């Protein structure tokens, strides 16, 4: 079966950029769930990014970790208190 949308490239394109399309309909919240669970286990604590990084990198990339933190903040599950410090939302 042919693809429904033709792929037209002008210039360089990296595989991850093509495959990591936020509009492709797939949702995998595994990493987000892991990070959120970490916050639940440390409820009430202010957690520095360095501690989160120690807990999850190299199991996930630092870019993925940061992206998941941003999603959790945007979904009001955690709060960014200041640069590099987070806590569970009340």
C-alpha positions as CSV (number, residue, x, y, z in Angstrom):
1,X,0.0,0.0,0.0
2,X,1.5,3.4,-1.0
3,X,2.0,6.1,1.7
4,X,-0.9,8.5,2.1
5,X,1.4,11.5,2.2
6,X,4.3,11.9,-0.2
7,X,7.7,12.7,1.4
8,X,9.4,15.7,-0.3
9,X,12.8,16.8,1.1
10,X,14.7,19.9,0.2
11,X,18.1,19.8,1.8
12,X,19.2,17.9,4.9
13,X,16.8,16.0,7.0
14,X,17.8,13.9,10.0
15,X,15.9,10.6,10.7
16,X,15.0,11.6,14.2
17,X,13.4,14.8,13.0
18,X,11.3,13.0,10.4
19,X,10.2,10.2,12.8
20,X,9.7,12.4,15.9
21,X,6.8,14.3,14.5
22,X,4.5,15.5,17.4
23,X,1.5,15.2,15.0
24,X,1.9,11.6,14.0
25,X,-0.8,10.4,16.5
26,X,1.4,8.1,18.6
27,X,1.5,8.7,22.3
28,X,3.9,6.9,24.6
29,X,3.9,8.3,28.1
30,X,6.3,5.7,29.5
31,X,9.1,8.2,30.3
32,X,6.7,10.9,31.5
33,X,5.0,8.3,33.8
34,X,8.4,7.3,35.2
35,X,9.4,10.9,36.0
36,X,6.0,11.7,37.5
37,X,6.2,8.6,39.7
38,X,9.6,9.9,40.9
39,X,8.0,13.1,41.9
40,X,5.2,11.2,43.8
41,X,7.9,9.3,45.7
42,X,9.5,12.6,46.7
43,X,6.3,14.5,47.4
44,X,6.9,17.8,49.2
45,X,10.6,17.9,48.2
46,X,12.1,20.5,45.9
47,X,14.0,18.4,43.4
48,X,16.9,19.8,41.4
49,X,17.3,18.9,37.8
50,X,20.6,17.3,38.7
51,X,18.9,14.7,40.9
52,X,16.3,13.9,38.2
53,X,19.2,13.5,35.8
54,X,21.0,11.1,38.1
55,X,17.8,9.0,38.4
56,X,17.0,8.8,34.7
57,X,20.0,9.5,32.5
58,X,21.5,7.3,30.8
59,X,18.2,5.3,30.8
60,X,16.7,8.1,28.7
61,X,18.4,11.0,27.0
62,X,18.8,14.3,28.7
63,X,16.8,15.9,25.9
64,X,13.9,13.4,26.5
65,X,14.1,14.0,30.2
66,X,13.8,17.8,29.7
67,X,11.0,17.4,27.3
68,X,9.0,15.3,29.7
69,X,9.6,17.8,32.5
70,X,8.2,20.5,30.3
71,X,5.2,18.4,29.5
72,X,4.6,17.7,33.2
73,X,4.8,21.4,34.0
74,X,2.5,22.3,31.1
75,X,0.0,19.7,32.3
76,X,0.2,21.1,35.9
77,X,1.5,17.9,37.4
78,X,4.7,19.5,38.6
79,X,5.8,23.1,39.2
80,X,9.0,24.7,38.1
81,X,10.0,26.9,41.0
82,X,13.0,28.5,39.5
83,X,15.7,27.5,37.1
84,X,16.6,23.8,37.7
85,X,14.2,23.2,40.6
86,X,10.9,21.4,40.5
87,X,8.3,20.1,42.9
88,X,5.0,18.1,42.7
89,X,2.0,20.3,42.1
90,X,-0.3,20.8,45.1
